[in-house]
Amino acid sequence: MSNQNEQDLHIITNLLKTIPLFATLDENIHSEIIKRVNMEYYPENYILFNEGDSGDKMFIIKNGMVRIFHAGDTPSFDKEIAILGDNDFFGEMALISEALRNATAKTIEPTQVFIITKDDFLNLISSNPQMAEQISKEFLDRVKENTREKNL
């Protein structure tokens, strides 16, 4: 394995521990997830997805910056939600939910991301009951938290 691949493996392993959906999973399951991760490169000003698109992958930023926003009628009316950088992640709920994307994601600069697709994720869950149980619990906790925040 090349030095760069080993570095990427180390980065992904540590990042999985910070993502609520994956944080409680053991190292064997993390290893199975990592086997399904792909790296993609996107140029500056690339739309990763638009608000209202169906979600089919989550993103972990290796390096670069991504802007998450609600698009207005013109760019000056966009409502910014977040600017994400190295080691940040987004779109994880797309792996376990059928909900449409609730914002647009666009690169601000050339950006490398690790991607986990919904198909790979679902195949992994179907072959691992322990992971399915832990993911289900985390998903329900997130739904409860999001519902509580909306009602505040």
C-alpha positions as CSV (number, residue, x, y, z in Angstrom):
1,M,0.0,0.0,0.0
2,S,1.4,3.4,-0.9
3,N,2.2,6.0,1.8
4,Q,-0.7,8.2,0.5
5,N,-3.2,5.4,0.7
6,E,-2.0,4.6,4.3
7,Q,-2.5,8.3,5.1
8,D,-6.0,8.3,3.6
9,L,-6.9,5.2,5.5
10,H,-5.8,6.8,8.7
11,I,-7.7,10.0,8.0
12,I,-10.9,8.1,7.1
13,T,-10.6,5.8,10.2
14,N,-10.3,8.8,12.5
15,L,-13.1,10.7,10.7
16,L,-15.6,7.8,11.0
17,K,-15.2,8.0,14.8
18,T,-16.4,11.6,14.7
19,I,-19.5,11.1,12.5
20,P,-22.5,10.4,14.8
21,L,-23.9,7.7,12.4
22,F,-20.6,5.7,12.7
23,A,-19.0,6.8,16.0
24,T,-20.3,3.9,18.1
25,L,-19.4,1.2,15.5
26,D,-16.4,-1.1,16.2
27,E,-13.2,-1.1,14.2
28,N,-14.2,-4.2,12.2
29,I,-17.2,-2.4,10.9
30,H,-15.2,0.8,10.3
31,S,-12.8,-1.4,8.2
32,E,-15.8,-2.7,6.2
33,I,-17.0,0.9,5.6
34,I,-13.6,2.1,4.5
35,K,-13.4,-0.7,1.9
36,R,-16.3,1.0,0.2
37,V,-15.1,4.6,0.3
38,N,-14.1,6.2,-2.9
39,M,-12.2,9.5,-3.4
40,E,-13.3,12.1,-5.9
41,Y,-11.9,15.4,-7.0
42,Y,-14.1,18.4,-7.8
43,P,-13.1,21.8,-9.3
44,E,-14.0,25.1,-7.8
45,N,-17.7,26.1,-8.1
46,Y,-18.9,22.6,-8.7
47,I,-22.4,21.8,-7.6
48,L,-22.2,18.5,-5.7
49,F,-26.0,18.4,-5.3
50,N,-29.0,20.7,-5.4
51,E,-31.7,21.3,-2.8
52,G,-34.5,18.9,-3.7
53,D,-32.2,16.2,-5.3
54,S,-32.6,12.7,-4.0
55,G,-29.7,11.7,-1.8
56,D,-27.5,8.8,-2.8
57,K,-24.2,9.5,-1.1
58,M,-22.4,11.2,1.8
59,F,-19.3,13.2,1.6
60,I,-16.2,13.6,3.9
61,I,-13.9,16.4,2.9
62,K,-10.3,15.4,2.6
63,N,-9.2,18.9,1.6
64,G,-10.9,21.9,0.1
65,M,-14.0,23.8,1.0
66,V,-17.7,23.3,0.4
67,R,-20.6,25.8,0.8
68,I,-23.9,24.5,2.0
69,F,-26.8,26.9,1.3
70,H,-30.5,27.4,0.4
71,A,-30.5,28.9,-3.1
72,G,-32.4,32.2,-3.5
73,D,-33.7,33.7,-6.8
74,T,-30.3,35.1,-7.4
75,P,-26.9,34.3,-5.7
76,S,-27.2,37.5,-3.6
77,F,-30.4,36.0,-2.0
78,D,-28.8,32.7,-1.1
79,K,-29.1,31.7,2.6
80,E,-25.8,30.3,3.8
81,I,-26.0,27.4,6.1
82,A,-22.4,26.4,6.5
83,I,-18.9,26.6,5.1
84,L,-17.2,23.2,5.5
85,G,-13.5,22.4,5.2
86,D,-11.0,19.7,5.8
87,N,-12.3,16.7,7.7
88,D,-15.9,18.0,7.8
89,F,-18.7,15.7,6.5
90,F,-22.2,16.2,5.1
91,G,-25.0,14.3,3.5
92,E,-24.9,11.3,5.9
93,M,-28.6,11.2,6.4
94,A,-29.0,10.4,2.7
95,L,-27.5,7.0,3.5
96,I,-30.5,6.0,5.7
97,S,-33.3,8.3,4.7
98,E,-35.4,8.7,1.5
99,A,-35.8,12.5,2.2
100,L,-34.7,14.8,-0.5
101,R,-31.6,17.0,-0.1
102,N,-32.5,20.0,2.1
103,A,-29.8,22.3,0.8
104,T,-27.4,22.8,-2.1
105,A,-23.7,21.9,-1.8
106,K,-21.1,23.7,-3.9
107,T,-17.3,23.7,-3.8
108,I,-15.6,27.0,-3.1
109,E,-12.2,25.8,-4.2
110,P,-10.8,22.6,-5.7
111,T,-11.9,19.9,-3.3
112,Q,-11.1,16.2,-2.6
113,V,-13.8,14.2,-0.9
114,F,-14.2,10.7,0.3
115,I,-17.6,9.3,-0.8
116,I,-19.8,6.6,0.6
117,T,-22.7,5.6,-1.7
118,K,-26.1,4.6,-0.4
119,D,-25.9,1.3,-2.4
120,D,-22.6,0.3,-0.8
121,F,-23.9,1.4,2.6
122,L,-27.1,-0.6,2.3
123,N,-25.2,-3.7,1.1
124,L,-23.0,-3.4,4.2
125,I,-25.9,-3.1,6.6
126,S,-27.8,-6.0,5.0
127,S,-24.8,-8.2,5.7
128,N,-24.2,-6.9,9.2
129,P,-27.0,-7.1,11.7
130,Q,-25.0,-5.4,14.5
131,M,-24.3,-2.5,12.3
132,A,-27.9,-2.3,11.2
133,E,-29.1,-2.2,14.8
134,Q,-26.6,0.6,15.8
135,I,-27.3,2.7,12.7
136,S,-31.1,2.4,13.4
137,K,-30.7,3.6,16.9
138,E,-28.5,6.5,15.8
139,F,-30.9,7.4,13.0
140,L,-33.9,7.5,15.5
141,D,-31.9,9.7,17.9
142,R,-31.0,12.1,15.1
143,V,-34.7,12.3,13.9
144,K,-35.8,13.0,17.5
145,E,-33.1,15.7,17.8
146,N,-34.0,17.3,14.5
147,T,-37.7,17.3,15.4
148,R,-36.9,18.9,18.8
149,E,-34.8,21.6,17.1
150,K,-37.6,22.4,14.6
151,N,-40.1,22.8,17.4
152,L,-38.0,25.3,19.4
